[in-house]
Amino acid sequence: MLWLLWTALAVGADAWKDAPSDIIAETTVEAPVETVNDYLLDLQRYGALFGPECADKWVFGTMTSGAEATARVTYRAGPMRRRATVTYGATQAHVLVEIHHPGRLGFTSQFVLEPLDSSTKVTFATYLDPPPWPFRKVFLFKVRPAWEACHQEALVALDQAVSP
């Protein structure tokens, strides 16, 4: 009987080991790339993209834009709650805006901007390491879908904020 338990645990440990964990959402916003870039380079505006079901308890540093900007936030995605520091990482004007969440449980998000005629294609990606088994199943089936919905909602809010 004990061998059955060990077999089940071993099979469960390998389940979903290759499932994707990164979150990637795309949209086209009806605004020039410069407008989108400038909007994303202000942490207060970035914070406004998320509803309270996705991120709340924002506390902004003395600077909210530029390389020295910082904030603290609680992200929510399904059963996940993660308090994180927010800073800017590598940015390339009108191409890339990177948001860092440093620390042991930190992660990185990127907005990749591609100019079109009078609009901008925006790819919002968050790169995550999935938790180990047995938490991986909860991450893949509860946290990740909620986080994907938050990314989509943020892109809708971005379009509404920058479009004429």
C-alpha positions as CSV (number, residue, x, y, z in Angstrom):
1,M,0.0,0.0,0.0
2,L,2.9,2.4,0.8
3,W,4.3,1.8,-2.7
4,L,1.0,3.1,-4.2
5,L,1.3,6.3,-2.2
6,W,4.9,6.8,-3.3
7,T,4.0,6.1,-6.9
8,A,1.2,8.6,-6.8
9,L,3.5,11.2,-5.3
10,A,6.2,10.6,-7.9
11,V,3.7,10.9,-10.7
12,G,2.2,14.0,-9.2
13,A,5.7,15.6,-8.9
14,D,6.2,15.3,-12.6
15,A,2.7,16.5,-13.6
16,W,2.7,19.8,-15.4
17,K,6.5,20.2,-15.1
18,D,6.7,21.5,-18.7
19,A,3.5,23.7,-18.6
20,P,4.1,27.3,-19.5
21,S,4.3,29.7,-16.6
22,D,4.9,33.1,-18.3
23,I,2.0,35.4,-18.9
24,I,1.8,37.2,-22.2
25,A,-1.0,39.5,-23.5
26,E,-1.1,41.6,-26.6
27,T,-3.2,44.4,-27.9
28,T,-3.1,47.4,-30.3
29,V,-3.8,50.7,-28.7
30,E,-5.0,53.7,-30.8
31,A,-2.2,56.0,-29.7
32,P,1.3,56.8,-31.0
33,V,4.2,54.9,-29.4
34,E,5.5,58.0,-27.7
35,T,2.3,58.5,-25.8
36,V,2.1,54.9,-24.7
37,N,5.8,55.0,-23.6
38,D,5.4,58.2,-21.6
39,Y,2.3,56.8,-19.9
40,L,4.0,53.6,-18.8
41,L,7.0,55.5,-17.4
42,D,5.0,56.8,-14.5
43,L,4.4,54.3,-11.7
44,Q,1.1,56.0,-10.6
45,R,-0.2,55.6,-14.1
46,Y,1.1,52.1,-14.3
47,G,-0.7,51.3,-11.0
48,A,-4.0,52.8,-12.4
49,L,-4.0,50.0,-15.1
50,F,-4.9,47.4,-12.5
51,G,-8.2,47.1,-10.7
52,P,-8.3,46.3,-7.0
53,E,-8.9,42.6,-7.7
54,C,-5.5,42.5,-9.4
55,A,-3.4,45.0,-7.4
56,D,-4.0,47.2,-4.4
57,K,-2.4,48.9,-1.4
58,W,-0.1,51.0,-3.7
59,V,2.4,53.1,-1.8
60,F,4.5,55.3,-4.0
61,G,7.9,56.7,-3.3
62,T,8.8,60.3,-3.5
63,M,9.4,59.9,-7.3
64,T,6.9,58.2,-9.4
65,S,8.5,58.5,-12.8
66,G,12.0,58.0,-14.1
67,A,14.8,55.6,-13.1
68,E,14.5,56.4,-9.4
69,A,10.8,55.8,-9.2
70,T,9.6,53.2,-6.6
71,A,6.4,51.8,-5.2
72,R,5.1,49.0,-3.1
73,V,2.0,47.0,-4.1
74,T,0.0,43.9,-3.3
75,Y,-0.7,41.8,-6.4
76,R,-3.6,39.5,-6.3
77,A,-4.3,36.6,-8.8
78,G,-6.7,34.0,-7.7
79,P,-5.5,32.6,-4.3
80,M,-2.1,34.3,-4.7
81,R,-1.2,37.5,-2.7
82,R,2.2,38.9,-3.2
83,R,3.5,42.2,-1.7
84,A,6.2,43.5,-4.0
85,T,8.5,46.5,-4.5
86,V,8.2,48.0,-8.0
87,T,11.0,49.7,-9.8
88,Y,12.0,50.4,-13.4
89,G,14.5,48.1,-15.1
90,A,15.9,48.4,-18.5
91,T,14.0,50.8,-20.7
92,Q,14.6,51.7,-24.3
93,A,12.6,54.7,-25.3
94,H,9.6,53.9,-27.4
95,V,10.6,50.2,-27.6
96,L,10.7,48.6,-24.1
97,V,9.5,49.5,-20.6
98,E,10.6,46.9,-17.9
99,I,9.1,46.7,-14.5
100,H,11.1,44.9,-11.8
101,H,9.8,43.3,-8.7
102,P,13.1,42.4,-6.9
103,G,13.5,39.9,-4.1
104,R,13.4,36.2,-3.4
105,L,9.9,35.9,-4.9
106,G,10.5,38.7,-7.4
107,F,9.6,38.7,-11.1
108,T,9.9,41.0,-14.1
109,S,7.3,42.4,-16.4
110,Q,7.9,44.0,-19.8
111,F,5.9,46.2,-22.1
112,V,7.3,45.8,-25.7
113,L,6.1,48.6,-27.9
114,E,5.9,48.3,-31.7
115,P,4.9,51.4,-33.6
116,L,2.3,51.0,-36.3
117,D,0.8,53.8,-38.5
118,S,-1.0,55.8,-35.9
119,S,-1.3,53.1,-33.2
120,T,1.0,50.9,-31.1
121,K,1.1,47.2,-30.7
122,V,1.7,46.5,-27.0
123,T,2.9,43.1,-25.6
124,F,2.7,42.9,-21.9
125,A,4.7,39.9,-20.5
126,T,5.5,38.7,-17.0
127,Y,8.1,36.1,-16.6
128,L,7.5,33.8,-13.7
129,D,9.1,30.7,-12.3
130,P,6.3,28.3,-11.4
131,P,6.3,27.0,-7.8
132,P,7.4,23.5,-7.0
133,W,5.0,20.6,-6.7
134,P,2.5,20.3,-5.0
135,F,1.7,24.1,-5.5
136,R,2.3,24.0,-9.2
137,K,-1.3,22.7,-10.0
138,V,-2.8,25.6,-8.1
139,F,-0.6,28.0,-9.9
140,L,-1.4,26.6,-13.3
141,F,-5.1,26.3,-12.9
142,K,-6.0,29.2,-10.5
143,V,-3.2,31.8,-10.3
144,R,-2.1,31.8,-13.9
145,P,-5.6,32.3,-15.4
146,A,-6.4,35.1,-13.0
147,W,-3.0,36.7,-13.7
148,E,-3.7,36.5,-17.5
149,A,-7.1,38.2,-16.9
150,C,-5.3,41.0,-15.0
151,H,-2.9,41.5,-17.9
152,Q,-5.8,41.7,-20.4
153,E,-7.6,44.2,-18.2
154,A,-4.5,46.3,-17.8
155,L,-4.1,46.5,-21.6
156,V,-7.8,47.5,-22.0
157,A,-7.2,50.2,-19.3
158,L,-4.1,51.3,-21.1
159,D,-5.9,51.6,-24.4
160,Q,-8.7,53.7,-22.7
161,A,-6.2,55.9,-21.0
162,V,-4.0,56.8,-24.0
163,S,-6.5,56.7,-26.9
164,P,-8.0,59.9,-28.1
